[in-house]
Amino acid sequence: MSWPEKNRYAGLLDAFASRYAKRSLVIFVIAALAIAAYLYTGHAANGHDGNAGNTAVARSNLDQISAPDNASARPAKKLWVCPMHPEVIQDQPGVCPICGMDLVEMDQPGAHQHDHSIFLETATQQRLGVRLAAARIQTLSRDIHAYGNVAADESLVFNLSAKVEGVIRKLHINSVGQQVAAGQVLYEMYSPELLKSQEEYIDLLEEKDILFAPMEDEDAHVSGKSTMTEDDMMAVKMNAEKRVLARDSLLYADAGNELIAELNSTYKSREVVEIRAPQSGYVTKIEIHEGSTVKPMDSLFSFVNLSNVWIDVPLYPDQLVWVKEGDGVTIRLPQPGMREIKTRLKLIAPMVDSTTRTVLARLSVSNPENRLPIGSFLDVIIHAKPHKALVVPRSAVMRTGKGDFVILAEGSGHFTPVEVETGIETADFIEITAGLQADDQVAVNGQFLLDAAASMSDAAQRLHNNNHNANEH
């Protein structure tokens, strides 16, 4: 083999050896890192540095609270935690290095019935200003102050429609809100149908006079005897029945008794007939004009009688729980010098308004002098009936997204958050329907600090248990 070829093969061998040397070095480094990581993890799992006993770091202060199985008789070590900073945990009393608040003793697991109980010494309670009050049975009463809106009584609203076909010649009602009395002329109209009805009625009047003529004869008065036969008597009866029908047809068209009286006296029909109001009320709608042609069933006017009105009172949910149908109500009139109106709640609607989220309560009020204009607002006071209930002060109840809670004092400095169900409320008290019993003591102030302390104590305990379980494994 020539020298150049030897050099070439030597270079290939060197490159091959260098490549495998690098690969071996990489494998060696990876193995060394794995061994180091294993050793470090084992050391961390088996213990902590002994100099971290009094620091404010939670990981180094979570001494075993509950004794292991083989030493269950040994009491758990006490820990103190900051109510505002749960990461600050110490094995002796002191103050929080962050906020300066006194540390509170963490509750020991299994010491109380509730998981979130905390213990506060009497001195700590005094520093926090914790005050207690007993849940007690009390009679609650309340006056619901609301506003009312005067509305028309739907049963007293009526529409006037045309009864016959014709043309409106003249209107006597020209504006909405105009007061109308029963029998007042509303409009004048020309109607061939009414003209025909008048002529038929006049013909019947003339026929009646002919039938009664023999009775009015001078000889009949002298002799005292009627010359009418049975057929004549039957004809008089039939004539009377026809006159009643003809008269009723004119009255049905709202022509009024005035036209009947005129026909009885003059025996002359009227080409233009006055149409009169069948009831009293106030005009709310006018749907015709002079010159309008109308036919039967066409709507002409709308009226409302205000002798009796509704007062609509919107009630919100916190007010609705108090009131019942039949409760007494006082209405204060807006006019100066006018007396109050006493009535009772008549109706509570079973629907909730989708816009205002209120329920409508209604009062029926007599309004003979139109003292209550439609649409006016009034002050309404609903006198709710007294109600016996288990109550606590309003300040004792904490409203949260998860429900309503109170801080129950269990005695000997132990406090527990308890979920409750509430009912009606007054300015000072809240009804408790579930969660408490009579004479239970609850915190009426400082309960948010107590609840925070209970939550932090529970969170710290869970954190300690998680670390303790990790150490065991």
C-alpha positions in Angstrom: 0.0 0.0 0.0 1.4 3.4 -1.0 2.0 6.1 1.6 -0.9 8.4 0.4 -3.3 5.5 0.8 -2.1 4.8 4.3 -2.6 8.4 5.2 -6.1 8.4 3.8 -7.1 5.3 5.9 -5.5 6.7 9.0 -7.6 9.9 8.7 -10.8 7.9 8.3 -10.0 5.9 11.5 -9.3 9.1 13.5 -12.6 10.6 12.4 -14.5 7.4 13.3 -12.9 7.3 16.8 -13.5 11.0 17.4 -17.2 10.6 16.6 -17.7 7.7 18.9 -15.8 9.5 21.6 -18.1 12.4 21.5 -21.1 10.2 21.6 -19.8 8.4 24.7 -19.1 11.7 26.3 -22.7 12.8 25.8 -24.1 9.5 27.2 -21.8 9.9 30.3 -23.0 13.5 30.9 -26.7 12.5 30.7 -26.2 9.6 33.1 -24.4 11.9 35.6 -27.2 14.4 35.5 -29.8 11.7 36.1 -27.9 10.4 39.1 -27.5 13.9 40.6 -31.3 14.6 40.1 -32.2 11.4 41.9 -29.9 12.1 44.8 -31.3 15.7 45.1 -34.9 14.5 45.0 -34.4 11.9 47.6 -32.7 14.4 49.9 -35.5 16.9 49.5 -38.2 14.3 50.2 -36.5 13.0 53.3 -36.1 16.3 55.2 -35.7 20.1 55.3 -33.1 22.4 56.6 -33.3 22.7 60.4 -32.7 26.5 60.4 -36.0 27.5 58.9 -38.2 26.9 62.0 -39.3 30.6 62.7 -39.4 32.1 59.2 -42.5 33.4 57.5 -42.3 30.8 54.7 -45.2 28.4 54.8 -43.3 25.4 53.3 -40.7 25.3 56.1 -43.2 25.8 58.9 -45.8 23.1 58.3 -44.9 20.9 61.2 -46.9 17.8 61.6 -50.3 18.9 63.1 -51.8 15.4 63.6 -49.6 12.7 65.0 -48.7 9.7 62.8 -50.4 6.4 63.3 -47.6 5.0 65.5 -47.7 8.1 67.8 -51.4 9.0 68.0 -51.2 9.7 71.7 -48.7 12.5 71.2 -50.5 16.0 71.0 -50.2 17.9 67.7 -48.0 20.9 67.6 -49.7 24.3 67.7 -49.3 26.6 64.8 -50.2 30.3 64.4 -51.3 31.8 61.1 -52.0 35.4 59.8 -55.7 35.8 59.0 -54.9 38.0 56.0 -51.8 36.2 54.7 -52.2 32.4 55.0 -48.7 31.8 53.8 -47.4 33.3 57.1 -47.3 30.3 59.5 -45.2 30.1 62.7 -44.8 27.6 65.5 -45.2 30.3 68.2 -47.4 33.5 68.7 -46.3 36.7 67.1 -47.2 39.3 64.5 -47.4 39.0 60.8 -44.2 40.5 59.2 -46.2 41.7 56.2 -49.2 43.5 57.8 -48.4 43.5 61.5 -51.6 41.7 62.5 -51.5 39.4 65.4 -51.3 35.7 64.4 -54.2 33.5 65.4 -53.9 29.9 66.5 -54.7 27.3 63.8 -57.5 24.9 64.8 -56.4 21.3 65.2 -58.1 18.7 63.0 -60.7 16.6 64.7 -61.1 19.1 67.6 -64.5 20.4 66.4 -67.5 19.2 64.5 -66.9 21.7 61.6 -63.8 21.6 59.3 -63.5 25.4 59.2 -63.6 26.2 62.9 -61.0 28.5 64.4 -60.0 29.3 68.0 -59.5 32.8 69.3 -58.4 33.6 72.8 -60.4 36.2 74.7 -57.7 38.8 74.4 -57.7 38.3 70.6 -61.5 38.6 70.4 -61.3 41.9 72.3 -58.6 43.2 70.0 -60.7 42.3 67.0 -63.8 43.8 68.6 -65.9 40.7 68.2 -69.4 41.1 69.6 -72.0 38.4 69.9 -75.8 38.3 69.8 -78.3 35.5 70.3 -80.8 34.3 67.7 -84.2 34.8 69.2 -87.9 34.6 68.4 -89.4 38.0 67.7 -92.5 39.5 66.2 -91.6 41.4 63.0 -93.9 44.1 61.5 -93.2 46.5 58.8 -94.9 49.2 56.8 -94.1 48.9 53.0 -93.7 52.3 51.5 -94.3 52.3 47.8 -95.9 54.3 45.0 -99.2 53.7 43.2 -100.3 54.6 39.7 -104.0 55.4 39.1 -105.5 53.3 36.3 -109.0 52.9 34.9 -111.2 50.1 36.0 -111.4 47.9 32.9 -115.0 46.8 33.8 -116.1 50.4 33.5 -114.6 51.0 30.1 -117.1 50.9 27.2 -117.0 51.5 23.4 -119.9 53.1 21.5 -120.4 51.7 17.9 -122.8 52.6 15.2 -126.1 50.7 15.2 -127.5 51.8 11.8 -126.0 53.0 8.6 -125.8 56.7 8.0 -123.8 59.9 7.6 -122.5 62.0 10.5 -123.9 65.5 10.1 -122.5 67.1 13.3 -120.3 66.2 16.2 -121.0 67.4 19.7 -117.9 65.7 21.2 -114.6 67.1 19.9 -111.8 66.3 22.4 -110.4 63.4 24.3 -110.9 63.8 28.1 -114.3 65.5 27.7 -116.8 64.5 30.3 -120.0 63.1 29.0 -123.3 62.6 31.0 -125.8 59.9 30.2 -128.3 61.1 27.7 -126.1 63.9 26.4 -126.0 64.4 22.6 -122.9 62.9 21.0 -123.5 63.5 17.3 -126.3 64.1 14.7 -126.7 61.8 11.8 -128.8 61.2 8.7 -130.0 57.6 8.3 -132.6 56.3 5.9 -133.0 53.3 8.3 -133.8 55.6 11.3 -136.2 57.7 9.1 -138.0 54.5 8.1 -138.3 53.4 11.8 -139.7 56.7 12.7 -142.4 56.5 10.0 -143.3 53.0 11.0 -143.7 54.2 14.6 -145.9 57.1 13.5 -148.1 54.8 11.4 -148.6 52.6 14.5 -149.5 55.7 16.6 -152.1 56.7 14.0 -153.5 53.1 13.9 -153.7 53.2 17.7 -155.8 56.4 17.5 -158.2 54.8 15.0 -158.6 51.7 17.2 -159.3 53.8 20.3 -161.7 56.2 18.5 -164.9 54.2 19.4 -163.9 54.4 23.1 -163.6 58.1 22.8 -166.9 58.6 21.1 -169.4 60.8 23.0 -172.1 58.1 23.0 -169.8 55.7 24.6 -169.1 58.1 27.4 -172.8 58.7 27.9 -173.8 55.1 27.9 -170.7 53.9 29.7 -170.4 51.0 27.3 -167.6 50.2 24.8 -168.5 49.5 21.2 -165.2 47.6 20.6 -165.5 44.0 19.6 -163.2 41.2 20.5 -161.4 41.6 17.1 -160.9 45.3 17.9 -159.4 44.4 21.2 -157.1 41.9 19.6 -156.0 44.6 17.1 -155.3 47.0 19.9 -153.1 44.4 21.6 -151.2 43.7 18.4 -150.8 47.4 17.8 -149.3 48.0 21.2 -146.8 45.1 20.7 -145.7 46.6 17.4 -145.3 50.0 18.9 -143.1 48.6 21.6 -140.9 46.9 19.0 -140.7 50.1 16.9 -139.8 52.2 19.9 -137.1 49.7 21.0 -135.5 49.8 17.6 -135.2 53.6 17.9 -133.8 53.3 21.5 -131.4 50.6 20.3 -129.9 53.1 17.9 -129.3 55.5 20.9 -131.9 58.0 19.6 -133.1 58.4 23.2 -136.4 58.9 24.8 -136.5 62.5 23.7 -137.1 61.4 20.1 -139.9 59.0 21.2 -141.6 61.8 23.2 -141.4 64.1 20.2 -142.9 61.5 17.8 -145.7 60.8 20.3 -146.6 64.5 20.4 -145.9 65.7 16.8 -146.4 62.6 14.7 -143.6 64.0 12.5 -140.3 62.2 11.7 -136.9 63.9 11.9 -134.6 63.7 9.0 -131.5 64.3 11.1 -131.5 62.3 14.4 -129.6 63.2 17.6 -127.6 60.2 19.0 -127.2 60.3 22.8 -124.7 58.8 25.3 -126.0 55.6 26.9 -123.7 56.0 30.0 -121.7 58.7 31.8 -117.9 58.8 31.5 -114.9 60.5 30.0 -114.0 60.3 26.3 -110.8 58.3 25.7 -111.0 57.9 21.9 -112.8 59.6 19.0 -112.8 57.7 15.7 -115.2 59.7 13.5 -115.5 63.1 12.0 -118.3 65.2 10.6 -119.2 63.9 7.1 -118.1 60.3 7.9 -120.2 57.5 6.6 -120.7 54.8 9.2 -122.3 51.4 9.1 -123.4 49.0 11.9 -120.6 47.8 14.2 -118.2 50.7 13.3 -116.4 51.9 16.4 -117.2 55.6 17.1 -116.1 56.5 20.6 -114.5 55.0 23.7 -115.4 56.1 27.2 -114.3 55.3 30.8 -116.3 55.7 33.9 -114.1 57.0 36.7 -116.5 56.4 39.6 -114.2 53.5 40.6 -110.5 53.2 39.8 -107.6 50.8 40.3 -104.3 51.8 41.9 -101.4 49.7 40.6 -98.6 49.3 43.1 -95.3 47.6 41.8 -93.6 45.5 44.5 -90.0 44.4 44.5 -89.0 40.9 45.8 -87.9 42.1 49.2 -91.3 43.8 49.6 -93.4 41.0 48.1 -92.4 38.5 50.9 -94.2 40.7 53.4 -97.5 41.4 51.8 -100.7 39.4 51.3 -104.0 40.0 49.8 -106.3 41.7 52.4 -103.5 43.7 54.1 -104.6 47.2 55.1 -103.4 50.1 52.9 -103.2 53.9 53.5 -103.2 56.1 50.4 -102.0 59.7 50.7 -103.7 62.0 48.2 -101.4 64.6 46.5 -103.9 67.4 46.8 -103.3 69.6 49.9 -106.0 69.5 52.6 -107.5 66.2 51.4 -107.8 63.3 53.7 -106.2 59.9 53.4 -108.0 56.9 51.9 -108.1 53.6 53.8 -108.6 50.4 51.8 -107.2 46.9 51.5 -105.0 45.1 49.1 -107.3 43.4 46.7 -105.1 41.6 44.1 -101.5 40.5 43.7 -100.8 39.5 40.1 -99.0 36.1 39.6 -96.7 37.5 36.9 -93.3 39.3 37.1 -92.7 42.2 34.8 -89.8 41.2 32.5 -88.4 44.8 32.4 -88.8 46.1 36.0 -88.7 42.6 37.7 -91.6 43.7 39.9 -95.0 42.2 40.7 -98.1 44.3 40.4 -100.5 44.6 43.4 -103.8 46.3 42.9 -106.2 48.4 45.1 -109.8 49.2 44.2 -110.8 52.7 45.3 -114.1 54.6 45.0 -113.6 57.9 43.1 -117.0 59.7 42.9 -115.6 63.2 42.7 -112.8 62.3 40.3 -110.2 63.1 43.0 -107.8 60.6 41.4 -107.0 61.4 37.8 -105.9 58.6 35.6 -102.1 58.2 35.4 -101.4 60.2 38.6 -98.9 58.9 41.2 -99.8 58.4 44.9 -97.9 57.5 48.0 -99.0 54.1 49.2 -98.3 52.5 52.6 -99.1 48.8 53.0 -99.4 47.7 56.6 -98.0 44.1 56.6 -99.4 41.8 59.2 -97.1 41.0 62.2 -95.0 37.9 61.7 -93.2 35.7 64.4 -89.8 34.6 63.3 -86.3 33.5 64.5 -84.2 36.5 63.9 -80.6 37.8 64.1 -79.2 41.3 63.6 -78.8 42.2 59.9 -75.0 42.8 60.5 -74.6 39.1 61.5 -75.5 37.8 58.0 -72.8 37.7 55.3 -74.0 37.7 51.7 -71.7 35.7 49.4 -71.9 34.2 46.0 -72.2 30.7 47.6 -75.1 31.6 49.9 -75.7 33.4 53.2 -73.5 32.7 56.2 -73.2 33.6 59.9 -70.3 33.0 62.3 -71.6 30.7 65.0 -69.9 31.0 68.4 -69.5 27.4 69.7 -68.1 28.4 73.1 -64.6 28.5 74.7 -63.4 30.8 71.9 -64.3 28.5 69.0 -66.1 30.0 65.9 -67.5 28.3 62.8 -69.1 29.7 59.6 -72.6 28.3 59.2 -74.7 28.5 56.1 -78.3 29.8 56.8 -81.5 30.4 54.8 -83.0 33.8 55.3 -86.6 35.1 55.1 -88.2 38.5 55.5 -86.0 41.5 56.6 -86.5 44.7 58.6 -84.2 47.6 59.0 -82.5 45.9 62.0 -83.2 42.1 61.8 -83.3 39.2 59.3 -85.4 36.1 59.7 -83.5 32.8 59.7 -85.6 30.0 58.3 -82.9 27.3 58.5 -79.4 26.8 59.9 -79.8 28.2 63.4 -81.8 27.6 66.6 -83.1 29.9 69.2 -80.3 31.1 71.6 -77.5 30.3 69.2 -74.7 32.9 69.6 -73.5 34.6 66.4 -70.9 37.3 65.7 -72.5 40.6 64.7 -69.2 42.3 63.8 -65.7 41.2 62.8 -67.3 38.1 61.2 -65.5 38.8 57.9 -62.1 38.5 59.7 -63.3 35.4 61.5 -64.5 33.9 58.2 -61.2 34.8 56.5 -59.3 33.2 59.4 -61.3 30.0 59.2 -60.8 29.8 55.5 -57.1 30.5 55.8 -56.7 28.0 58.6 -58.4 25.3 56.5 -56.3 26.2 53.5 -53.1 26.0 55.5 -54.2 22.7 57.0 -54.8 21.2 53.6 -51.4 22.5 52.4 -49.7 20.9 55.4 -51.5 17.6 54.8 -50.5 17.6 51.1 -46.8 18.2 52.0 -47.0 15.5 54.8 -48.4 13.0 52.3 -45.7 13.8 49.8 -43.0 13.2 52.5 -44.5 9.8 53.3 -44.1 8.8 49.7 
